[in-house]
Amino acid sequence: MDRIIAAEVFVRIAERASMTSAAESLDMSRAMVTRYLAQMEQWAGARLLHRTTRRLSLTEAGEETLARCRRMLEVAGDMAVTLSAEADVPRGLLRVACAQSLAQDVLASSVAEYLRRYPLAAIDLHIDARPVNLVQERIDLAIRITNDLDPNLIARPLGHCASVVCASPAYLASHGTPRSVHDLATHNCLTYSYFGKSLWQFDQDGERIAVPVSGNLSANESQVLLAAAMEGAGIAMQPVYSARGPIAEGRLVALLSKVVPLGLGVYGLYASRRQMPASLRALLDFLVERFADARHWPAGAAEAKRLKPAARPPDTVRARNRTE
């Protein structure tokens, strides 16, 4: 870790007697402040702070380290660097984490365009459905679709992700078409392990509706559920960006046009704004631009409503109902 930044973090903690206040003043997550302090104590080979529930105070080793840190920062401040235009050119490697469906359906083309625009930059994509620890896994940016943000991370809003409830024509022919959200409780619903596994939420005329769902298949990757839905395994709630293609092809049917599944935010998450590399800043700005363009991210609520819903049950279902 950068010793100059660690020294500045330690000085700010000592001056404010609060790690939370130091984090706020440095525009840094508290988790990152804690990590810099731990590294500083490791370098010093001693505990630097007395910690109580009410306040922080310096140990004897902390007093000596504080003086050294202030001298280090003074020397560093005297080493003026003439910035050139090249300092703002995006360059170097960024480690970016995101889920499989987002990477495959959206991010791959976006990253390709970003790298064409900034040829000195490079990106290492880490594909994982689970939320990663940015600090421990040395991730520069995580792109997540969520409404549950980690307060220890800085979140840059990128866009809005709408969802659609859908099923294959074969499933509807065998099991009937749900007419209301409450009918979902009687269907085999394919659930996503990391979000809404047993409770799907909708907005209907301004009212929030939560429907308990269950089924015989769940997964921690939404594309697996999308593939299973196309094979007739059950009803799935999918991001519009993933499902719009199969719906347009007739492999899936959009359901429940009078309700809107709960929308999610799309965020770029990172640990600190301090000394943000030009490549990360440029990537965030690029993704904001990209997610605002309906050609690349047609995933708003209006787009979900434009997907053609099932107008009526398949003929086989109507015929079956007449005989029951």
Beta strands, then each sheet from edge to edge (+ up, - down):
strand 1: 49-51
strand 2: 56-58
strand 3: 92-98
strand 4: 121-127
strand 5: 141-146
strand 6: 154-161
strand 7: 163-167
strand 8: 189-192
strand 9: 199-204
strand 10: 207-212
strand 11: 218-219
strand 12: 235-239
strand 13: 253-254
strand 14: 260-261
strand 15: 264-270
sheet 1: 1+ 2-
sheet 2: 4+ 3+ 5+ 15- 6+
sheet 3: 11+ 8+ 12+ 7- 13+
sheet 4: 10+ 9- 14+
end
